[in-house]
Amino acid sequence: MNIRGGIAIVRCQLFGFLSSKGFFWTLALGWMTGPLIYLLVWSTAASGGAINGYDRNVFILYYLSLIMVNQFTYPTSHWSTGEAITNGSISSALLRPLPLIYGDIGCDMAVKIVCMPFVTAVVFILGVLFGVRVNFLPAALPAALIALLFALLIRFILAHTVALLAFWTQRSNSLLSVNDTFIFLFSGQVAPLAMFPLFLRNIVVFLPYRYMAAFPVEVLTGTLSAQEIRQGFMIQTAWVIILAGICFAITQKGKKRYTATGG
């Protein structure tokens, strides 16, 4: 594992993105649109009283936290990876003495370094405007940070794996769009998991999508019991292992197929 090479890629990507930070801040604002709309919907619905244990303040706190988590975990490089495989420009990356995934990691880290300060400032302003009361438990912060790290890994590895399907099909962008739709529906963006019907909640709790965004927020806001948090960490760990194994296998087979067909 060439750590110095990975750091060099991140540095190169960062310098490029800093020169266009206005563009990426505009993208970040676009990524906030969905959670902001549902923040307004659910906070308005809860103005007459709590819904399944969520009052107006909890909904606002949930969605403001979700904006931060969604920005931190959202992978941006998977679209370009699929395009690079399809048009053949991935060849130069395959010639480097670095794993293919390093380029995507460098791109995503650079985007987060550029965007997160801006997003944090916007969320702070929104919190002041909505008059949110922050009541995080100090003991929940370490667990929430660990959950956030696992969420980042799950979302990144899944997106990268789907992008690598471009080694076999030219419709990888369509598959990525389907993946993003599932994330939007089942990661807690449309509604917190507690608002789902029971039968759907029992399915979603075992899918990876909840653990990409909603789970860290639920841990942070204290809406889960200790048993539910332990179960969530176990499921997160399982998905990281499963997806990492699938990603490694697809990478190896995809590179061989790409070489065999001459790109």
C-alpha positions as CSV (number, residue, x, y, z in Angstrom):
1,M,0.0,0.0,0.0
2,N,1.6,3.2,-1.2
3,I,0.6,5.8,1.4
4,R,2.8,8.5,0.0
5,G,1.4,8.1,-3.4
6,G,-2.2,8.3,-2.0
7,I,-1.3,11.5,-0.2
8,A,0.2,13.0,-3.4
9,I,-3.1,12.2,-5.3
10,V,-5.1,13.9,-2.5
11,R,-2.8,17.0,-2.6
12,C,-3.0,17.2,-6.4
13,Q,-6.8,16.9,-6.4
14,L,-7.2,19.5,-3.6
15,F,-5.2,22.2,-5.4
16,G,-7.4,21.7,-8.4
17,F,-10.6,21.9,-6.5
18,L,-9.6,24.9,-4.5
19,S,-9.3,26.8,-7.7
20,S,-12.9,26.0,-8.4
21,K,-14.4,26.1,-4.9
22,G,-17.3,28.3,-6.0
23,F,-18.5,25.6,-8.3
24,F,-18.3,22.9,-5.6
25,W,-20.0,25.2,-3.1
26,T,-22.9,25.4,-5.6
27,L,-23.0,21.7,-5.9
28,A,-23.1,21.4,-2.1
29,L,-26.1,23.7,-1.9
30,G,-27.8,21.5,-4.4
31,W,-27.1,18.4,-2.2
32,M,-28.8,20.2,0.7
33,T,-32.0,20.8,-1.2
34,G,-33.7,17.4,-0.5
35,P,-33.1,17.4,3.3
36,L,-34.1,21.1,3.5
37,I,-37.4,20.4,1.8
38,Y,-38.2,17.5,4.1
39,L,-37.1,19.5,7.1
40,L,-39.8,22.0,6.2
41,V,-42.4,19.3,5.6
42,W,-41.8,17.4,8.8
43,S,-41.2,20.4,11.1
44,T,-44.5,21.9,9.8
45,A,-46.3,18.5,10.3
46,A,-45.0,18.3,13.9
47,S,-46.0,21.9,14.8
48,G,-49.2,20.5,16.2
49,G,-47.5,17.9,18.3
50,A,-44.9,15.1,18.3
51,I,-45.1,12.4,15.6
52,N,-43.8,9.0,16.7
53,G,-41.6,10.6,19.4
54,Y,-40.3,13.3,17.0
55,D,-41.3,16.9,17.9
56,R,-40.5,19.9,15.8
57,N,-37.1,20.5,17.4
58,V,-36.1,16.9,16.9
59,F,-37.1,17.0,13.3
60,I,-35.0,20.2,12.7
61,L,-32.1,18.8,14.6
62,Y,-32.4,15.5,12.7
63,Y,-32.4,17.1,9.2
64,L,-29.6,19.7,10.0
65,S,-27.5,16.8,11.2
66,L,-28.5,14.8,8.1
67,I,-27.2,17.6,5.9
68,M,-23.8,17.4,7.5
69,V,-23.7,13.6,7.4
70,N,-25.0,13.4,3.8
71,Q,-22.3,15.9,2.7
72,F,-19.6,14.0,4.5
73,T,-20.5,10.6,3.2
74,Y,-21.6,11.5,-0.4
75,P,-19.0,10.1,-2.9
76,T,-18.4,12.4,-5.9
77,S,-15.9,10.4,-7.9
78,H,-18.0,7.3,-8.9
79,W,-19.6,9.1,-11.8
80,S,-16.2,10.0,-13.3
81,T,-14.9,6.5,-12.7
82,G,-17.6,4.9,-14.8
83,E,-17.1,7.5,-17.5
84,A,-13.3,6.9,-17.5
85,I,-13.8,3.1,-17.9
86,T,-16.2,3.6,-20.7
87,N,-14.1,6.1,-22.7
88,G,-10.8,4.4,-22.0
89,S,-9.2,7.2,-20.1
90,I,-8.9,4.8,-17.1
91,S,-5.8,3.3,-18.8
92,S,-3.4,5.8,-17.3
93,A,-4.7,5.1,-13.8
94,L,-4.2,1.4,-14.3
95,L,-0.6,2.0,-15.2
96,R,0.2,3.7,-11.9
97,P,1.8,1.6,-9.1
98,L,-1.3,2.4,-7.0
99,P,-4.6,0.6,-6.4
100,L,-7.3,2.0,-8.7
101,I,-9.4,3.1,-5.8
102,Y,-6.8,5.6,-4.7
103,G,-7.9,8.1,-7.3
104,D,-11.5,8.0,-6.1
105,I,-10.4,8.3,-2.5
106,G,-8.2,11.4,-3.3
107,C,-11.0,13.0,-5.3
108,D,-13.6,12.5,-2.5
109,M,-11.2,13.7,0.3
110,A,-10.4,16.8,-1.7
111,V,-14.1,17.6,-2.3
112,K,-14.9,17.2,1.4
113,I,-12.0,19.5,2.5
114,V,-13.3,22.1,0.1
115,C,-17.0,21.8,0.9
116,M,-17.3,20.9,4.6
117,P,-16.4,24.3,6.0
118,F,-19.0,25.9,3.7
119,V,-21.7,23.4,4.6
120,T,-20.9,23.7,8.3
121,A,-21.4,27.5,8.1
122,V,-24.7,27.1,6.2
123,V,-26.0,24.6,8.7
124,F,-25.1,26.9,11.6
125,I,-27.0,29.8,10.0
126,L,-30.0,27.5,9.4
127,G,-29.9,26.3,13.0
128,V,-30.0,29.9,14.2
129,L,-32.9,30.8,11.8
130,F,-34.9,27.8,12.8
131,G,-34.2,28.4,16.5
132,V,-33.1,24.8,17.1
133,R,-32.2,23.6,20.6
134,V,-29.1,21.5,20.5
135,N,-29.3,18.8,23.1
136,F,-26.7,16.2,22.1
137,L,-25.6,13.9,24.8
138,P,-21.7,14.1,25.2
139,A,-21.6,10.3,25.6
140,A,-23.2,9.9,22.1
141,L,-20.5,11.8,20.3
142,P,-17.9,9.1,20.1
143,A,-20.4,6.5,19.0
144,A,-21.8,8.9,16.4
145,L,-18.3,9.6,15.0
146,I,-17.7,5.8,14.7
147,A,-21.0,5.4,13.0
148,L,-20.2,8.3,10.6
149,L,-16.9,6.6,9.6
150,F,-18.6,3.3,8.9
151,A,-21.3,5.2,6.9
152,L,-18.6,6.9,4.8
153,L,-17.0,3.5,4.1
154,I,-20.3,1.8,3.2
155,R,-21.5,4.5,0.9
156,F,-18.1,5.0,-0.8
157,I,-17.4,1.3,-1.4
158,L,-20.9,0.6,-2.7
159,A,-20.7,3.6,-5.2
160,H,-17.2,2.6,-6.3
161,T,-18.3,-1.0,-6.8
162,V,-21.4,0.0,-8.9
163,A,-19.1,2.3,-11.0
164,L,-16.8,-0.6,-11.7
165,L,-19.6,-2.4,-13.5
166,A,-18.7,-0.1,-16.4
167,F,-16.1,-2.8,-17.2
168,W,-19.1,-4.9,-18.4
169,T,-21.8,-2.4,-19.3
170,Q,-22.0,1.1,-20.7
171,R,-25.1,1.7,-18.5
172,S,-23.1,2.1,-15.2
173,N,-24.4,5.7,-14.8
174,S,-28.0,4.4,-14.9
175,L,-27.1,1.9,-12.2
176,L,-25.5,4.7,-10.2
177,S,-28.7,6.7,-10.5
178,V,-30.8,3.7,-9.3
179,N,-28.4,3.4,-6.3
180,D,-28.8,7.1,-5.5
181,T,-32.6,6.7,-5.7
182,F,-32.4,3.8,-3.2
183,I,-30.2,5.9,-0.9
184,F,-32.7,8.8,-1.1
185,L,-35.6,6.6,-0.3
186,F,-34.1,4.4,2.4
187,S,-31.3,6.3,4.1
188,G,-33.6,8.5,6.1
189,Q,-33.8,11.5,3.8
190,V,-37.4,11.3,2.9
191,A,-38.3,10.6,6.5
192,P,-36.7,9.2,9.7
193,L,-36.9,5.5,9.9
194,A,-39.3,5.8,12.8
195,M,-41.9,7.3,10.4
196,F,-41.8,4.2,8.1
197,P,-44.5,1.6,8.3
198,L,-43.5,-1.3,10.5
199,F,-43.2,-3.9,7.7
200,L,-41.0,-1.6,5.7
201,R,-38.9,-0.6,8.7
202,N,-38.2,-4.3,9.4
203,I,-36.7,-4.6,5.9
204,V,-34.8,-1.3,5.7
205,V,-33.1,-2.0,9.0
206,F,-31.0,-4.7,7.3
207,L,-30.3,-2.9,4.1
208,P,-27.1,-0.9,3.8
209,Y,-28.8,2.4,2.9
210,R,-30.0,3.3,6.4
211,Y,-26.4,3.0,7.6
212,M,-25.1,5.5,5.1
213,A,-26.8,8.5,6.7
214,A,-29.7,8.0,9.1
215,F,-27.9,5.7,11.6
216,P,-25.2,8.2,12.6
217,V,-27.8,10.9,12.9
218,E,-30.0,8.7,15.1
219,V,-27.1,7.8,17.3
220,L,-26.2,11.5,17.6
221,T,-29.7,12.7,18.4
222,G,-30.3,10.0,21.0
223,T,-33.3,8.4,19.4
224,L,-31.9,4.8,19.6
225,S,-31.6,2.5,22.6
226,A,-28.2,1.0,23.5
227,Q,-29.3,-2.3,22.1
228,E,-30.3,-0.7,18.8
229,I,-27.0,1.1,18.6
230,R,-25.1,-2.2,19.2
231,Q,-27.2,-3.9,16.5
232,G,-26.5,-1.1,14.1
233,F,-22.8,-1.3,14.6
234,M,-22.9,-5.0,13.9
235,I,-24.8,-4.5,10.7
236,Q,-22.5,-1.7,9.6
237,T,-19.5,-3.8,10.2
238,A,-21.0,-6.7,8.2
239,W,-21.8,-4.4,5.2
240,V,-18.3,-3.0,5.2
241,I,-16.8,-6.5,5.0
242,I,-19.3,-7.7,2.4
243,L,-19.0,-4.7,0.2
244,A,-15.2,-4.6,0.5
245,G,-15.0,-8.2,-0.6
246,I,-17.3,-7.7,-3.6
247,C,-15.4,-4.5,-4.6
248,F,-12.0,-6.3,-4.5
249,A,-13.3,-9.2,-6.6
250,I,-15.0,-6.9,-9.2
251,T,-11.8,-4.7,-9.4
252,Q,-9.6,-7.7,-10.1
253,K,-12.0,-9.3,-12.6
254,G,-12.7,-6.0,-14.3
255,K,-9.1,-5.1,-14.8
256,K,-8.4,-8.5,-16.4
257,R,-11.4,-8.1,-18.7
258,Y,-10.3,-4.5,-19.6
259,T,-6.8,-5.7,-20.4
260,A,-8.1,-8.7,-22.4
261,T,-10.3,-6.5,-24.6
262,G,-7.7,-3.8,-25.0
263,G,-9.8,-1.2,-23.2
